[in-house]
Amino acid sequence: MYYFDATDVPETDEWTAWLAYADLLTGAGDLRGETIRMEHLCETETETGNRARLAAAYEQLERHLGLDGLREDGSWRFTWARGFIDEACFRLAEDTRPRRGELVERLLTDHPHAATIDQADPEQWEGALIGALLSHPAAHRLRTLELHLTDYHHSAEHSAISIAGRRFPRLERMYFGYGFTYLYAPSETSTGGRIDPLDYHHKGLVQADMWDSLPALRSLELEGAFLFHFVNHDGLTRLRVRGPVISDGSVFDLGWTSGLVSLEAEIGSDVFGVSCPLEQLDELEASQYPSLRDLDLSKVEFDATSFEVFSALADSSVLPQLETLSIRDLTIGQEDCEGEPLAALTELAPRFAHLTLHVDDAVDVEGADDEEVDRLLSAADNQGDG
């Protein structure tokens, strides 16, 4: 018998409560009672061999819970704390792929899955591996989760369904998405097939609404194109996006994230050689980001001159509330403005005087020496190579 979701699970980190919980588990025949006591010994005593005994105890526990197959597959890396899975990172392992079909058959038989998986389709096996752990009661107290997807045309939705199927009351940090070299470039599946991200423009990869299941989420990193229709989470304080993660192609019109303090975006030229439209900055509205204080655009390549970007930010409604702002570069030439470049900078610079401005690359104002530019941008911590 296993008391994963019992009301007796302590809500405190005090060991007294957890040792009492361990006694309860042991009395019910739950192996986690012994692992909790051994963790306590590892923290309070320096006896040689305690760590090894704890690792062996958790290996035994994983076998009893049917999670040893996930460990052996190598796609999941996860740690334990006080009888629950604490941190978990998923990245599909290549070397165990030939044996994965048998594992997936066993997992689908022995473990509940929130998502519907077609066992005959190897490109859905990733979703089965993810669902097996996320749907397991041992994952109830997850603190951090990383989902680096390969067959994301299936597993993005499968993962979201698994998350939406239960609450994760302690999960504070999450990565969700897929890697890419060039935005919108087709991806290769685990079987050598092809995924065209553009097939999911407007349709979106994820339909399930998983945000209510993550009440403690504070830090979120999303990577890929057209992942979600929206990100609605009042408690989120830090967000990093790589690519237009919203299904309609939006970069900054994400949903409702009223508690967001820090926002970082990364978007380079896409596979067609097209950069991020400057108009995307129109989505940065103070009404949508009332708590935003730190904005990092240093890794965004806009389809405009750096002076046009600087001018757009000067007119942005979020600018007055920002404490730090990072941009890619700041170059102003005669061709970029009407009149003298230094005069153009002189007009805009006071709007940024209240914040710390970081310029990742060069600061170059045609016809002006460094001292004049430094004086105008005196609020900046780092003005690049200027």
C-alpha positions in Angstrom: 0.0 0.0 0.0 1.3 3.4 -0.9 0.3 6.7 0.7 1.3 9.1 -2.1 -1.7 11.4 -2.0 -2.8 10.8 1.6 -3.6 13.8 3.7 -0.9 12.7 6.1 1.9 13.9 3.7 3.6 16.7 5.6 3.4 20.2 4.2 6.4 21.3 6.2 10.1 20.6 5.7 10.7 19.8 9.3 12.1 16.3 9.8 10.0 15.6 12.9 6.8 15.5 10.7 8.5 13.5 8.0 9.9 10.9 10.4 6.4 10.4 11.8 5.2 10.1 8.2 7.9 7.5 7.6 6.7 5.4 10.5 3.1 5.6 9.1 4.4 4.3 5.7 6.5 1.5 7.2 3.5 0.4 9.2 1.5 0.2 6.0 4.2 -1.8 4.2 5.3 1.2 2.1 9.0 1.0 1.3 9.3 4.8 1.2 9.3 4.9 5.0 12.8 3.4 5.1 14.1 5.7 2.3 12.9 8.8 4.2 14.6 7.6 7.4 17.8 7.0 5.4 17.6 10.5 3.9 17.4 11.9 7.4 20.5 9.9 8.3 22.4 11.2 5.3 21.6 14.8 6.3 22.4 14.4 10.0 25.2 11.8 10.1 28.4 11.4 8.1 28.7 7.6 8.4 30.4 6.1 5.3 28.0 4.2 3.2 24.8 6.0 4.0 24.6 7.5 0.5 25.2 4.2 -1.2 22.5 2.5 1.0 20.1 5.3 0.2 20.7 4.9 -3.6 20.2 1.1 -3.3 17.0 1.7 -1.4 15.6 3.9 -4.1 16.6 1.5 -6.8 14.5 -1.2 -4.9 11.6 1.3 -4.6 11.7 2.0 -8.3 11.4 -1.7 -9.0 8.5 -2.0 -6.7 6.8 0.9 -8.3 7.4 -0.2 -11.8 9.6 2.8 -12.6 12.8 0.9 -13.1 12.1 0.5 -16.8 12.0 4.3 -17.2 15.3 4.6 -15.4 16.9 1.9 -17.6 15.6 3.5 -20.8 17.6 6.6 -20.1 15.2 9.2 -21.5 14.1 10.2 -18.0 16.6 11.5 -15.5 15.0 12.0 -12.1 15.9 12.4 -8.4 14.1 11.5 -5.2 13.5 13.4 -2.0 11.5 12.2 1.0 9.8 9.4 -0.9 8.7 11.4 -3.9 10.3 12.3 -7.3 11.8 15.7 -6.8 13.4 16.8 -10.1 12.8 15.2 -13.5 14.3 15.9 -17.0 13.2 14.2 -20.2 15.2 13.9 -23.4 14.5 10.9 -25.7 17.5 8.5 -25.6 18.7 7.2 -28.9 20.7 4.1 -27.8 17.7 2.3 -26.1 15.3 2.9 -29.0 15.4 -0.7 -30.3 14.0 -2.0 -26.9 11.5 0.8 -26.4 8.5 -0.9 -27.9 8.5 -3.6 -25.3 8.8 -1.1 -22.5 6.0 1.0 -23.9 3.7 -2.0 -24.1 4.4 -2.8 -20.4 4.0 0.8 -19.3 0.6 1.2 -21.1 -0.5 -2.0 -19.4 0.7 -1.4 -15.9 0.4 2.4 -15.5 -2.5 4.8 -16.0 -2.1 7.3 -18.8 -4.2 10.5 -19.1 -3.4 10.7 -22.8 -4.5 8.2 -25.4 -1.4 6.6 -27.0 -1.4 4.5 -30.2 1.1 1.8 -29.3 1.5 0.8 -32.9 3.0 4.3 -33.7 6.7 4.5 -32.5 6.5 8.3 -32.8 3.9 8.2 -29.9 6.2 6.2 -27.6 7.8 9.4 -26.4 4.4 10.5 -25.1 4.0 7.1 -23.3 7.3 7.5 -21.5 6.4 11.0 -20.4 2.9 10.1 -19.3 4.1 7.1 -17.3 6.1 9.3 -15.0 3.9 12.4 -14.9 0.8 10.3 -14.2 2.5 8.3 -11.5 1.6 9.3 -7.9 5.3 9.4 -7.0 5.5 12.6 -9.2 3.0 14.4 -7.1 5.7 16.6 -5.3 7.8 17.4 -8.4 9.7 20.7 -8.0 11.3 21.0 -11.4 10.4 19.5 -14.7 12.1 19.7 -18.1 10.5 18.2 -21.2 12.8 18.4 -24.2 10.7 16.9 -27.0 11.6 15.1 -30.2 8.3 13.8 -31.6 6.6 17.0 -30.4 3.8 16.7 -33.0 2.4 14.0 -30.6 4.2 14.4 -27.3 3.5 18.1 -26.8 -0.2 17.4 -26.4 0.4 14.1 -24.6 2.6 15.9 -22.1 0.1 18.7 -21.5 -2.7 16.2 -21.0 -0.6 14.3 -18.4 0.0 17.6 -16.6 -3.6 18.7 -16.8 -4.8 15.4 -15.5 -3.5 16.1 -11.9 -2.2 19.0 -9.8 1.5 19.5 -9.1 1.3 21.7 -6.1 5.1 22.2 -5.7 6.3 22.4 -9.3 8.1 25.8 -9.4 10.3 25.6 -12.5 9.5 24.1 -15.9 11.0 23.8 -19.4 8.7 22.8 -22.2 9.5 22.6 -25.9 11.8 21.4 -28.6 15.2 22.6 -29.8 15.9 24.0 -33.3 18.7 25.6 -35.2 16.5 27.7 -37.5 13.0 28.7 -36.7 10.4 27.0 -38.8 12.9 24.5 -40.2 11.4 20.9 -40.4 12.4 18.6 -37.6 13.4 15.0 -37.8 11.3 12.5 -35.8 12.7 9.6 -33.8 11.9 7.3 -36.7 13.5 9.6 -39.4 10.3 11.2 -40.4 9.6 14.9 -40.8 7.7 17.5 -38.8 6.9 20.8 -40.4 6.3 23.3 -37.6 4.3 25.5 -40.0 1.6 22.8 -40.1 0.7 24.0 -36.6 0.4 27.7 -37.3 -2.9 28.8 -35.7 -3.8 25.1 -35.0 -1.2 24.9 -32.2 0.6 21.8 -30.9 -1.2 21.8 -27.5 -5.0 21.9 -27.0 -5.1 20.9 -23.3 -5.2 23.7 -20.8 -2.6 22.7 -18.2 -1.9 25.9 -16.4 -4.4 25.4 -13.5 -2.5 22.2 -12.6 0.6 24.2 -11.8 -0.3 26.6 -9.0 3.3 27.0 -7.7 4.9 27.6 -11.1 7.1 30.6 -11.0 9.8 30.1 -13.7 8.9 28.9 -17.2 11.0 28.4 -20.3 9.3 27.7 -23.6 11.0 26.8 -26.8 9.6 26.2 -30.3 6.9 27.5 -32.6 3.2 27.5 -32.1 3.2 25.5 -28.9 0.2 26.9 -27.0 -2.9 29.0 -27.7 -2.2 31.0 -24.6 -0.2 31.0 -21.3 -2.5 32.1 -18.5 -0.8 32.1 -15.1 -1.0 34.9 -12.5 1.7 33.4 -10.3 4.4 33.2 -13.0 7.3 35.6 -12.3 9.9 34.6 -14.8 9.4 33.7 -18.5 11.9 32.9 -21.3 10.6 32.2 -24.8 12.6 31.1 -27.8 10.5 31.4 -30.9 6.9 32.5 -31.3 5.4 30.0 -28.8 1.8 31.1 -29.3 -0.2 29.4 -32.0 -1.0 32.6 -33.9 2.7 33.5 -34.1 2.7 36.1 -31.3 5.9 36.6 -29.4 4.6 38.9 -26.6 0.8 38.5 -26.7 1.0 35.4 -24.6 -2.2 35.5 -22.5 -2.7 36.7 -19.0 0.5 36.7 -16.9 -0.1 39.6 -14.6 2.5 38.6 -12.0 5.4 38.4 -14.5 8.4 40.3 -13.4 11.1 39.1 -15.8 10.6 38.4 -19.6 13.4 37.2 -21.9 12.9 36.5 -25.6 15.2 34.9 -28.2 14.3 35.0 -31.9 16.8 35.0 -34.7 16.2 34.9 -38.5 14.0 32.0 -39.5 14.7 29.4 -42.1 13.5 31.8 -44.8 15.8 34.5 -43.7 13.0 36.6 -42.2 13.6 38.3 -38.8 11.1 39.1 -36.1 8.7 41.9 -37.2 9.1 45.1 -35.3 5.3 45.2 -34.9 5.6 42.4 -32.4 6.7 45.1 -29.9 3.2 46.6 -30.1 2.1 43.6 -28.0 4.2 44.7 -25.0 1.4 46.6 -23.3 1.5 47.7 -19.6 -2.1 46.5 -19.2 -1.0 43.0 -20.0 2.3 43.1 -18.1 1.5 45.3 -15.0 4.3 43.7 -12.9 7.0 43.6 -15.6 10.3 45.1 -14.4 13.1 43.3 -16.4 12.9 42.9 -20.1 15.6 41.2 -22.1 15.5 41.6 -25.9 19.2 41.2 -26.5 18.7 37.9 -28.4 15.9 39.2 -30.6 16.8 40.0 -34.2 14.2 42.5 -35.5 13.4 43.3 -39.1 14.3 46.9 -38.4 17.3 49.1 -37.6 18.4 49.2 -34.0 17.3 52.9 -33.9 13.8 51.9 -35.0 13.8 49.3 -32.2 15.0 51.9 -29.7 12.3 54.4 -30.9 9.6 51.7 -30.6 10.6 50.9 -27.1 10.7 54.6 -26.2 7.0 54.8 -27.1 6.1 51.5 -25.4 3.6 51.7 -22.5 5.7 49.2 -20.5 8.9 51.4 -20.6 8.1 53.6 -17.5 7.7 50.6 -15.2 10.9 48.8 -16.3 13.9 48.7 -14.0 16.3 46.9 -16.5 16.2 46.7 -20.3 18.6 44.7 -22.5 18.8 45.3 -26.2 20.9 43.8 -29.0 22.8 46.9 -30.2 22.3 50.6 -30.7 23.6 52.1 -33.9 22.3 55.4 -35.3 23.5 56.7 -38.7 22.4 59.6 -40.9 20.2 57.2 -42.9 18.4 56.1 -39.8 16.9 59.4 -38.7 15.9 62.8 -39.8 18.6 65.3 -38.8 21.7 64.5 -36.8 22.1 61.1 -35.1 23.2 62.6 -31.8 20.2 64.9 -31.8 17.9 61.9 -32.3 19.5 60.1 -29.4 19.3 63.2 -27.3 15.6 63.3 -27.8 14.9 59.7 -26.8 17.5 59.0 -24.1 15.7 60.8 -21.3 12.8 58.2 -21.6 15.3 55.5 -20.5 17.0 57.5 -17.7 15.0 55.7 -14.9 16.2 52.2 -15.8 19.4 50.3 -16.2 20.1 49.8 -19.9 22.3 47.0 -21.2 23.4 46.9 -24.8 24.7 43.5 -25.8 26.7 44.6 -28.8 28.0 47.9 -30.2 26.8 51.4 -29.5 27.7 53.6 -32.4 26.2 57.0 -33.1 27.5 58.6 -36.3 29.3 61.9 -35.8 29.4 61.6 -32.0 32.3 60.7 -29.8 32.1 58.2 -27.0 32.0 60.7 -24.2 28.9 62.4 -25.6 27.1 59.1 -26.0 28.2 58.0 -22.6 26.7 61.1 -21.1 23.4 60.5 -22.8 23.3 56.9 -21.7 24.6 57.4 -18.3 22.0 55.2 -16.8 23.3 52.2 -18.7 25.4 49.6 -16.8 26.9 48.2 -20.0 27.0 50.1 -23.3 28.7 47.4 -25.3 31.9 48.2 -27.2 30.6 51.8 -28.0 
